[in-house]
Amino acid sequence: MAKRLIAQVAILHGNKQYQPGEELPKTDPAYASAWVEAGSAVWEDESDGAEEKPTKKKPAAKARPKTAPAGATGIAQPATGAEADLAGKVPSKKARGIIEEPSKRPPKSPA
């Protein structure tokens, strides 16, 4: 029985894009084993067309933003002085209580 390597996700290999369900080339066994191990491809028998299911699927990565979005108008943070109320906007340094340290450079001369 001949086996075919079938893509489960879109794979770019050899300057060609393989879509899910297309047969992948079996030229390099290192690529084939890496695709199968990652769950990107499965081996399928040509005669019956039954696909092997991956035994364990890795959970999808969840990203958390590092910064606040630009903000949308709304009442989320009380306005401090001249700032507008914006939902999702990081409050000013003064509102957060951050004390700025004096600069280590000497002041510019007025010359």
Beta strands, then each sheet from edge to edge (+ up, - down):
strand 1: 3-7
strand 2: 11-13
strand 3: 16-18
strand 4: 41-45
strand 5: 72-73
strand 6: 86-87
sheet 1: 1+ 4-
sheet 2: 2+ 3-
sheet 3: 5+ 6-
end
